[in-house]
């Protein structure tokens, strides 16, 4: 038996660099956007004590490399414009970059809703086909991690927005940039460093996150390494594997005996079938029996979603492949790949972290032939080509500081306009939702210190509505997390996009990223560009008792308060007496105030609005069309 096992450890030591050839930091490529109105920093590596010259905008600037070969050139600021070319020259080598724009660079970071691509958003085909915006550029940092701070970045290159590229851009970032350019005539660079499922702690350097950890990082990693080795031992006993690569080729065709393979129920992550801690490369196999008519007509495979990437084969012929852990797979299979009788469907799944496998609703896993739709949900054969044993809780996107070290630290010398942040779902548990307010503010302040550019704009997306709505007022860790996010608004130059009205109850990833980008752009126009606009929905100001009623006042009422219900009724408010038992309140808009009343509460003490995982009754807006921010408060 041959099965490649790789033990995933975050202990891997960093090898000393031995540079001889000239190189430039990976963030620099053709088509890049450099931050306007800020000193321009270019850096890289070569041999020791080498003179490196950077020629840009008709001028040249030189620096001498250090003993370890690193060099750093600083050039004067330039206004928005371009295109420019850049040459980086040593005594024997030259590197050229073309089509460079000076504009505003926005770092886009967080978890899956920031990583979510345009191709998986609403009206994707239309948006992609109409995305010819040559002054919007995008750079994707690849998933990577390290226990130690690293100087090298994995990712790139910079890409120009257009029908052939935009589909893989961060949807939030792209729609933000598109909306912003309607009002700000400046090129926009989107530096996308995000990782689905990540907590906030992995994005923080150890010096700032240490105070929030329950145990020392080295102790944590040592414990998780032991657990990973135990998982590997269990896997080696359980997993059959392949004899060699030739066996994989045999398995793609009819006549192969897969009786020695395990069985797994699909759709479903393989962790749910006893393969906890397994990342790597896995094959699933199923036989589809077709009539002659069906085989001659071709068919369409609907494979639900695959975490993280797949290549799909029918009778040994590749019929489709895709990356993206939450994108539905739909592949057309030509008649030339099919035959009457048994046809072998095999999917090679590559999982880089977290859950793995074919997942989704059973109704999403089927094929369509000339005779209709045929379900493929149920038992599939399962075998492992390459296993990476990862201890639960040791996934890089859950481990403090390791994403900062590899995905943020290498770019802190790259000037930016500001940050767009969409994260929090992974910190929304009861144990972490409240403390998030302290962690989040610490991270914002620390990133600003690291960049050394003052209090640059930091904008974020508040968590969307998600999960089943509450029939009666209830406690909610998601509401607490939203409150923690809003608490960071006490920091200078911050802004928040409230989206409690555009989420999806059954999906943590709202497809409507257009309005997310729009609302972030409103915050940017105010916070980053100084426009005199209404950029926020109503924000709680005061709650005063008047008899058995509560009178609420708000900031950011804009042109006035309004309800979005068809009959003008206002929902989403709850009040409680001294016992803290909340009931829904009747609400009426009176000018720029809201009057609350509940028959069961004669002496109101507490008030809440939009307090729930999915506050579907909340419908208070200003006339600019922006939703009121959720809140809880005591009545005065």
PyMOL commands that set and color helices and strands:
alter all, ss='L'
color gray80, all
select helices_A, chain A and resi 112-115+118-120+124-129+166-168+171-180+201-203+206-212+217-238+245-251+270-273+292-297+335-337+362-364+396-398+402-411+425-427+436-451+477-490+513-527
alter helices_A, ss='H'
color red, helices_A
select strands_A, chain A and resi 4-7+23-24+33-35+40-45+51-56+59-64+70-75+81-89+94-110+133-140+159-161+187-194+262-266+278-290+299-307+309-314+317-323+328-333+341-351+357-359+365-369+372-375+378-389+418-422+457-461+494-497+539-546+549-555+561-563+573-576+582-584+586-590+593-597+606-609+620-622+631-634
alter strands_A, ss='S'
color yellow, strands_A
deselect
rebuild
show_as cartoon
